[in-house]
Amino acid sequence: MNTVRKPPVSEPFLSPDEQRPSAQAWFAVASVALGAFIIVTTEFIPVGLLPRIAGSLHVSLGLAGLMVVVPGLSAAVSAPLIFAGARQADRRKLILTLGGLVAVSNAVASVAPDFGVLLLGRVLLGVAIAGGLLFSQVLTLYTTPIIYLYFDRLSNRFKRRPSDAPLVSSAAGD
């Protein structure tokens, strides 16, 4: 018999009534999702715009391709440094700083007068991506119980109404 191990439920995120996730817990889930959406969108949007960006900044298409490569390189260099420095830092402030760095990166890239300044913005994005990837695992540990409880209750609903199960389970990946 296969048994599914349930992750431990984090106490601060659950309200006493019926072990329901609090509004604060859902806000945490939504903020992590929004942050991931913004970072991934910022990282990959230039791929489709490379010919236009190259034309407007008067650089070759190959040189404009550095906009895609530079964030990954700067993330690879900065990730160990952020990891080493995060031990002493307040993680909430660090996550807020990394989020602010994404905003600064986007601002620098949007007003860049030349390609060098644009690449500087992309370097800043790479640093923010490195920190985001490092802390996304920690944030997942805090938010997973909420998501698990939600889908656990949803799957219990479909045990009572099996006609809806295929539709939702395919969308939820269950």
Helices and strands as residue ranges (DSSP letters): G 11-13, G 17-19, H 23-57, H 61-64, H 66-85, H 91-110, H 115-160, G 162-164, H 165-172
